[in-house]
């Protein structure tokens, strides 16, 4: 029978927060519907109000938040003015939510089985034994490895992907009619993300659950969503079927989000990312007229004066833009989304020398002694083999991308290069000098020539000093310029990272995440280094800020001829930015070579799985089934033979378990470490 009532209907929703000075309108005039078995993707930059919409549905707005006006209907009945007891009965039974940070939603003092069983015992009155049986089935349903063992563990004993699976299993225990997912895969590796997205699609098809999926990743939204709502500064600016949004966007903000995405299929130098200028306005400082007009390249005089309403421009395609009718037929839309070709930067040497060389580099971390046979005094020293025999050479002026899942040793290699981790064995050469020493034993000249941009800028910026003084400290330390030129040089560096001189006296707390990362880059390039190592510099940033940072790093490399190492789990960013790529797994490099060779067959099975897992902004793309089972094994006791054999979908037999795989040379510096023949490697296509 055809459904006549949507599972969730939001009408003209406005959410406000009380502050000491004023009432701030965080969400205004938001309307959408989600039907049974349908997935609505809600996208936009940080601060656009996506999570506020989700929390308003389940009434988690906090003591100072309230719904100013509008209506939220669940199965045709209003959720407003319900008592807390009614909402408590509904939450977890008919409406479930999966949060972005699983550790904030899981009780660290309770075992997994107890906190999951609590949901069934509270809402369905099951006995503890029956609840435990259903918890075990739920964990198996989300493909939890060692489901029986997981039940008796605490949250901190699980990986991030396993914690997220526990949350999804808990949310689905009572077969809810509505599932709200707030950035459920943001902090996960690309392989775990792919498995979670597969799981969401499978469970949605099986149980016909209505889903609100919140994300800033357009590729993820294209993968799971039937409809997409694009949100900006508290308003939905475009709402349509997923294919319409991705193939024919009609709002300039949606077009801008598309142009910020690096393409995993586009080689370095073939496409330029176009970041959206400016930033999302604060809810209490909204511009007059169209709220996107200050950042819109197509804004006209009317856009700055009058606020547009949401209009149905085409069938079921709603747009909040004064010029929406023009975009339906105007060629400017296709021009906006067209790839912009930039010539590759000229090399100053046809065959540049090696700037950095690693030979058999090993970094082992000792762990507490383990008693042997239960007797005191018989103890065995164990080590975490974080980097276990790393070999590569990086030519001057090139960029090396290092990719792999969390725990594979990427950051350990970077920290060993800059001297923050002591080597257990091996040798590192930099411009012909042996630098296999901790940073405190290196010369000031070597430190000056080798700088690092860290993943979290908050960990390297001193909250007590203005950013100008922190950049100036590097200039004084390395005597890059004379004392009377320091302030002018700081201003030049700020402008180099697309910030003006007004930022000189700002404190770190007054900056956004993207601005903090730019300050970190400015401080790193202040010494004019020959080698810049970037450890996940854009992983926690919005797509527009990501595009700006990647463009900035590329511009720095081209203008200053800087050699770079980019560590990332985002293969799209690595493809956009890198000349060479090294794929790491459990402390070893399994494939290395020029970027064009890594992204085209032949592939190492692990590389193929990483490429297959990359979410692409194409709702019609067929999902690859090159998936990895299980988790990365312990680096304390890595598997014998090929370390990847426990998860490899192309394992050929006992040889993979007992013998170290050979290194296969494929020409042009492309090397694959695998037992499979070259002909078989060519047949692996993600």
N, C-alpha and C positions, 0 to 999 in steps of 0.2 A: 504494500500500500504506500502511496506517495506521501511523503512528509509534508505537512502544511505549516508547521511551526519550527523555527530554527531552534537549535539547542541553546545558543546564546545570541541575544540581540542587545546591542548597546546603542542607545539613541541620545544624541546631543549631550554626551557626557562632559561635565566640567568638574575638575577636581582642584581643590585649593588647599593651601597650608597656611596656618596662622603663625606669623612671626612676631617679634617684638615691635617692629616698625609698621608692618602692614600685612594684609592678606595677599598672598602670592598665588596667582592662577597658574598651576603647573600643566593642566590639561584643559583644552577648550573645544567644545563642539565636535566631539569624536563620535562617529557612528559607524557600525559594521554589524554583520551577521555571520554566524558560523553554523552550518547545518551538520547533521549526523554524517560521520565519515569524511568530513571536510577538514582541511588544514589551512588556516589563515596565517601567512607569514607577516609579522609586523617588523619592519626594518627602519633604520635611521641611525644617526650618530648618537653618541653619548649625550645625555641631557635633553633628549627630545621628548621624554615622557613615556617611553615604551613600558618600562617596569611599573610606573605609576598606574597605567591603565590596568595592568595585570593585578596589582595589589588592590585596586578599587573593586575588582570583581569579587575577591575573597575577603574584602573588608580588612586588609592589613595595612592601612594607611598611617598608622601611628596615632598618638594622642592629639597631634596638632593638624592632622589631615582630615578632610571631609569632602563629601560630594556636594558641590554647590547646587547643581541642578542636573537634569537629565535622568535617564532611566536605564537600568540594567535588568534584563529579563532572562531567566533561566527556564527553559521549557515552557515559555509563555507566562511565567509568574515572576513578579518583581522581586529582586533581591534587596531592594532598599527597605529600610525600616524593619528589617527582620531582627529578632532578638539574638543575642549572642549564642544562646543555647541552640536555636534553630540553625544558625550558620555553622556552629560547631558540628552538628549532626550531618550537615550537608558537606562540609569540607572533609575530604578523605573518603567519603562514601560515594558522592555523586560528582564532586568537583575536586580534582587533585592538581597539585602544582609541583613541578620539578625546578629546583633553584639552580642558579648559575654556580654557586660555590657549595658543593655537597657537604663539606665539613661544617658549614654554618647551619645546615639543616639536620645533620645526624648528631645524636647525643653521644659525646665521646665516652661517657661512663657506662653505656649499655651495649651489650652484645647485639650483633645484627639481628639475630633471631628474635630477641626480646622486643626490640623497637619495631620490627616489622609485624610481629604477632600482635602487638598492642593495637594496631589498626584494625585487625580482624576481630579481636576480642571486644573492642569498644563498639564498633559499628554493626557487627553481625552476631555478637554473643557467642562465639565459638569457644570451645575449651582450649586450653593451652596446647594439648597434643594435636588436635585437629588444626589449630592455627599454625603450629610448626610444620605440619605436613603440607599445608598450602603455601607457606613461606618457601619451603624447599622447591616446590613446583614452580613458584613464581621466579625464583633465582635461576632455575634451569631454563625457564622460558625466555629469559634475557641473556642466555648463553654465558652464564657466569662460570668461569673455570673453577673446578673444585667447589661446587655449590654446597656440599655437605660441610666441608672445612670452613667455608666462608661464614656459615651461620653462627659458629661459635667464636668468631673473631670480633675485635673491636674496630671501629672505623679507621683508626690510625694505622691498622695493620693491612689496609687495602690500598691499592694504587688509585690514582685519580679516576681512571676509567672504570674500575670496579666500584668505587664509591658512587659514581654517577649511575651505574647499572642498578645498584641497590636502591637508589632514589626512584628510578624508573619502575623497578619491580614493585616498590612500596606504593607508588602512585597508582599502579594498575591492579593492585590486590583486589579491590572491590569493584573492578570493571566500571570505572566512572564514565559518565556521559560526556564530561568535559575535562580535557587535560590541558593545563597551562604550562608551557616550558619556557623558562626565562634564561636564554643563553646557555643551554645545557651542554654545549660542546666547545665553548670558547677556550677553556683551559686544557683541552685534551689534545693528544697527538693526532696527527691526521689519520693514522690507521685506526685508532680507537674511535675517532669521530665518525669515520666511515661505517664502522661496525654499529655504533649507536644509531646513526641515521638509517641503516638497513633495518635495525630493530624497530625503530619508530614506524617506518613504512609498513613493516610486516604486521606489527600489532594493530596499527590503525586499520589495515585491510581486514584483519581477523575479527576485531571487536567493533569496528565502525565508530570509533571514538572521535568526537569533535575536538580539534586541537588548535590552540593558539600558540604559535611558535615565534618567539621573540629572538631576533639576532641582528648583528650588524654585518654579517657575512652574507653577501648576495648569492654566492655559490651554494651555500647551505640552504638558503631559502628556496632557490630554484630547484633544489633536489627534492624537497619534502612538501612544498606548498601547492595548493590548488589555486588559491587567491593570495594576493599580496597587497598589504596596506603600507604605504610609505609615510612615515611620520616625521614632522619637522617642528621643533620648538612648540610642542604641545598640541599640534593639529595634524590631522591626516590630510596630506596634500595630494595624494593619488591613491586610488583603490580600484583594482581590476583583476581579471584572471591573470595567472602567472605568465602565460605566454604573451599577453598584451603588454605587461609591464616590461618584460625582458626584450621583446622584439619591437615594441612600438611605444616607448615611454613618452608621455605627453606633458610632464612637468619638468622644468629645468633642474630641479633638485634631483629627481630620479635620474635624469640624463647625467648629471654630475657624478652621482654615485657610481654609475656604470663606467665612466671614464677614469675612475680612480683605481679600477681593478687591474692588476697585472695579469697577463695571459700566460698560462703554463705552456701554450703552444707557440708563443711568439719569442723568437731569439732576441738576445741582447742587441739593442740599437735599432730594432725594427719598429718599436712603438714607444710613444712618450705618454706617461701618465699625466693627467690633467687634474690636479687637486682643486677642490672647491675653495676659493679664497675666503679668508675670515674664519669665524667660528660661530657656533650656535649661540644666539643671544640668551642672556639670563631671563628667566620668567618675569622678573620685575623691571626689565629694561627692554621691552619689546619695541621694535621700530614701528613707525606709523605706516599705514597702508599694508601691502603684502609683507609678511614677516620675513620672507626670503629675499626681498628686493635688494638689500645691501650687498648680498653675495651673488646676485643673479646677473649674468652677462647679457641677458636679453631684456632687462627691466626698462620700462618706459615711464614717462612722467606720471601716468595714471597709477602705476604700480606703487609709487612712493606716497600716494595720497589716499587711496581707498583700499579697503580690505576686501579681497575677493571671497565669494562663497563657493562651496563645493557644488559643481554642476556635472550632470551626466552628459559628457561630450559625445560618447558613443554608447552602444548598448552595454550596460553594466560597467562602464568605465568612467569613474568619477575623478574630476581634477579640480583643484583649487588654484586657478591661474587665470589672469585676465586675457592671456594670449593662447589659451588652450585650443580654441577653434583653429587658430593658424597652424598649430603643430600637426593637426590631423593630415593636412595635405602639403604643408611646406617642406621643401627638401632640407631645411636647416636641421631637422631631427637626424637624418642619416648623416649629415655632415658632422653633427655633434659627436656621434658615436664612431666616426671613422678613425681608424688608427692613423696616428701622425708619425710619419717616418722621419727619423733623424739619422744622419750619416754617422757611422761608427767613428769614434775619435781616432785621429791619426797617431800611430805609434812613432815614438822618436827613435826607435831602433827596430829593424826588421827581425832581429834575433836577440831580444834583450837577455841579459845575464840573469842567473838565479839570485834573487834577493834573500830568500829564506829556504833553508833545506833542513828537513827532519829525517834522521836516520835511526830506525829501530827505537823510537821514543816510547818509554814505558813510565806510567805513573801509577803506583800502587799505594793504596791507603791501608794501613794496618787496622785490624778490628780486634776487639777483646779476645783474650786467649780462650780456647775451648778445651775443656778437660777431656782426656782420652780414656775410655774404659771405666770412667767414674772414679778414677784414682787421683787424688791430689798430687800435684807435682808433675803429672804426665799431661802436659798442655801443649797444644798445637797452635802455632801462630798462623793466622789466616789473613788474607789480603783481599781488598776490593781491587780488581784489575780494571781500573777506570779507562786507561789507555794502554794497549798491550801490543806494542810493535808497530808504531805509526811511521810510515815512510812517504814523503812527498817533497817536491821542489816547487817553489812559487817564483815565477819570473817577475822581474821588475815591471811595474805598470799594469799587471793583470789582477783580476779579482778571483779568488777561490771561494766557492760556496761549500760549506760543510753541512750536510743534512743527515737526518736520522731521528729516531724516536727519543723521548726523554730517557736518560739513563744509558745512552749509547756512548758517552764520552766526549761529545762535541765541545762542551764548555771546558772540560778538563784539559783538552788539547790547547785551547785558546789561552787558558790561564798558565799552562806550562810554557807556552811561547813567550808570554810577557813576564815570566818569572815569579808568578804568584803561587805556583805549585812546584815543589822540588821534583826533579827527575829521579826515578828509581833506576833507570838505565837509558842508554841511547845518547844521541848528540843532536844539538840544535846549532846551526850556523846561520849567522845574519851578516850580510855583506862581507862574507869571508871570515868573520870572527866567530870563535866558539863561545856561545852564550849559554851553555848548559849549566847555568848558575842561578840561584835565587836572585830576585830583583835587588835585594840589599847589597849584593856583591857585584852588581853590574856597574859599569861606568855611567856617568851622567850623560855622556854622548849617546850611548846605546839606548838608555831610557828615553831620551829626547826623540830619537828616531823611531820609537815603537810605542804607540799609544792605543788605548782601548776604549770603546764605547760600550757601556754595560746595559743589560736588559732593563734594569730598574734604575732610572735616574735619581730617584729619591735616596737610594743607598749611597750615592757618591756626591750629592749636593749638600753642603753644610747649611742647615736651616737658620743658622745665626748670622750668616753673611749674605750681603746682596750679591747677585750673580755676576755683576761687573767685577767686584773684588775677587771672586773665585777664579774668573778667567785671568785677571791680572796676576794672580799668584803664579800661574803657570808661566806667564811671560817673564816674571822676575826670576823664577826658579831656573829657567833655561836660558835667561838672558837673550831672548829672541830679538828684542829691540832695546834701545837705550831707555833709561828711566823717564826722560821727558816725553817719550813717544808712547808710553804704555797705555794711557787713556785713549789716545787716538787709535791705537791698534786694537783695543778691546771693542771700540765702536765699529771698526772695520770688520772684525770677526762676527759681531752681532748682525751686521748687515749681510755678511756672507751666508749666514744661516737664516736669512729672511726675517730678521727682527730689527727694529729700529733702536736708536740710542736711548729712547725712553725706558728700555728694559734694564739699563745699567744699574739703577738703584732699586730694582724690584727684588723682593725676597722670594725664595723658592715657593713658599706657600701661596704666592699671588699668581703663579703660573699654572697653565693647563699641563696635562701629561705630554702633549706634543711639544709645547714650548720648553718644558724641562729637558726633553730629549735633545732639542736643538741646542740648548745651553751645554749639555754634555758633549755634543759634537763640536761646538765652538771651542770648548776647553781642550778637547783632544787634538784639534788641528792647530792650536795656538803655537805648538812647538815646531810646526811644519814637519810632521813625521814622514818618514819614507814608507812605513807600514802602519795601517790603521786596521785594528781588529774590532769588528762589530758583533757583539753577542746578543742575538735576538733583539735588534734595536727597534722593531716595529710590532712585536707580537701582541702587545697590550693596547695598541692604538686603534682609533677609528680608521676606516678605509681612506678617508680624505687626508688625514694626518699621515697615514702610512705612505700614501702617494707622494706627499710633500717631502717626507724624510728620504724616501728612496731617490726621488729626483735630486734632492740636495746632495746626497752622498755621491751620486753619479756625476753631478756637476763639479764637486770637489775633486773627484778622481780625474776628470778630464782637464780641469784647469791647473791642478797642482801636480798631476802625474803621480798620484799616490797609489801605492800597491795596497790592496785590501783583502781581508778575509771576512766573509759574511757567514755567520752561524744562524741557521734558521730551520724551523720545521715546515715552513711555507715554501713549497717547491715552485709556486708561481713567482714569488719574490726573488727566489734564487735564480730562476730562469731569466727574469728581467734584468738582473744586476750582474750576473757572474760570467766570467770567461771559462772557468774550469769548475768542476764539481767533484767533491769527494763524498761518497755515501758511507756512513759509519754504522756498524752494528755491534753492540756489546764489546766496545773497546778496540775494534779492528776496522780497517777500511776494506769494504767488500767490492767497491767499484770506484774508479777514479778516471777522469779524462776530461777533454774539452766538453763544454756544455752541450754542443750539438750532438756529440756522441752519446751522452748520458740520456738525453731525452728522446732518442730514436733507437730502435732495435740495433744490435742485441742488448738485452737488459740482464742484469743480475736479478734473480727472483725477488729479492728484497726491494730493489729499485723499482721493479714492475709493480709491486704491491703499493709502494709509496705513491707512484704516479697514478695508479688506479683509484687511490683514495682521495685525490685532490678534488674538492667540490668545484664544479665549473658553473658559471652563470648561464646555464642552458637547460631550460626545463624539459626539452625533448631528448636530451642526451641519454642513451641507454647506459644503465648502471653496470659497471664491470664487476665480475665476480672473482677477481684476484684479491682475495681477502686473507688476512693473517688470523690464525686462531691463537688463543692463549696470550701470554704476556711475555715481555722481555725477561729471559732467565736471570738469575742472580749472577752478578759479576764476581762474587766470592767463589762460586763453584760453577764456572761456565761449562756448557756441554762439551763433551769430547768430540773429536773430529771437526766437522763444520759447525760453528756455533749457532748457525741459523737452522740447523736440521730439525729442531723441535717444533718449528713453526712453518717450515717451507712447504708450500703447496706442490712443489715439483721435485720432492725428495726421491732419489732413485734407488735407495736401498742401504745396505749395511755400510757401504763405503763412506756414506755421508756421516755416519755415526762414529766411525773409528779412525778415519784418515783426514789429516789436514788437507783442504782443497788446494789444488795448484793455482798459480797465477797465470791467467791467459792473456797474452798480449794481442790486441786487436788492431794495432797500428795507430800512429798519431798520438801516442801517449795514453791511449784508452786501455785500461787494465780491468779485468774481472776475475775475482777469486771465487771459483766454483768448480765442482766436479762435472757439471754438465758440459757437453761438447759445444763448440761454437755454433754448430748447426742447430742444436737444441735451444741454445740461448736466443737465437734469432726467432724461434717460434713463440717465445714468451712475449705477448703483446698486451699491455694494460688497456 
